[in-house]
């Protein structure tokens, strides 16, 4: 006896592994549950008809439907062609068999309309997007035509011999369909909750991993800044000492080497700053309603002196009362990086910042008359590490910041034709519930 029990348990576990394994896709497991219901329900309905002495043909149809449902479930598990089985179920059973049963089982006085409801729920669960809408609409149309036809032409309907047949048929059909839908719904939410728990666990692991990465990046950047500052100060001190000692020891080649070293130190320092900004973006997620007009004007004024040192004229054309929902520090950093790029590549030219509101979004343009970007680099300027002489972090950070705010950024440029950087941000209209800043 224990051996028989063990064998039965092994068979059950194998059945569960094949048709209800957690490794299966959510929709596949749900299809198998629905197919099981489609096997069990018609089988017992057919058995009840046989016991109550109803038409043997209808009983055979019920059992044939049960066999088809089980066969489709088994075929799908063997071949993995689930979508084909979905459509066979919909067109053969739901749109073929059920309307036929409707007319030979009492029409709208019978219980087949419960099957109609069952089929619509199945279709909505199994398909998605436009396919689901089209299939459900087709079923509703066919079932409505069946009901209207049975009302206008009652001779198309095969009725019951007595009222007890109507009662038994409706009771059995109602209980079977209601129980199936209840079980399907319970299983559906159980499977959904299982997947949600797995997703939550994965998100927690990802968040922990991201936090560790951010902490490492931030700590490494902070540790690098101090020695870089010391080296930079020492190199500058040596350059000043050599300059004070006059021409007797002031070797142009030595000065050039020291200046190159200083430039590389400063470039590395800016790269470290970029790394710190990347790290802070993961932590600095606070957002609120912002006066973008003020933020842009203030950002330009802060950099105006620096941008003007190379003889550049700074112009602005910023609409009033532009409002966005975002992080002021990150948006200011993005603007600063773009303006610094413009200033570094423009001499005795014009840098113009404009901002205008369109349909639901604000477009910011920073245009310069500088040297432009070589065509071979232009498609890659937003990639990390790609640069025409800078650190390769600036535009990458801009793109990351702007896209994290729901915007887009792009560049138009050519050698000797200047550069125009465009980026958009969603206009704030109270939709995010932010606090007024």
TASUL-V925528 format. One record per run of one state. SS is the DSSP state (H for helix, E for strand, L for the rest). FROM is the first residue (numbers start at 1). TO is the last residue. Records with the same first field share a line. If there is no record, write none. Layout:
SS = FROM-TO + FROM-TO
This chain:
L = 1-1 + 20-25 + 52-55 + 80-81 + 105-106 + 110-111 + 127-128 + 153-153 + 157-162 + 245-251 + 284-287 + 309-312 + 319-322 + 327-327 + 345-349 + 358-360 + 369-374 + 379-393 + 405-408 + 414-418 + 428-435 + 437-437
H = 2-19 + 26-51 + 56-79 + 82-104 + 107-109 + 112-126 + 129-152 + 154-156 + 163-244 + 252-283 + 292-308 + 328-344 + 375-378 + 394-404
E = 288-291 + 313-318 + 323-326 + 350-357 + 361-368 + 409-413 + 419-427 + 436-436
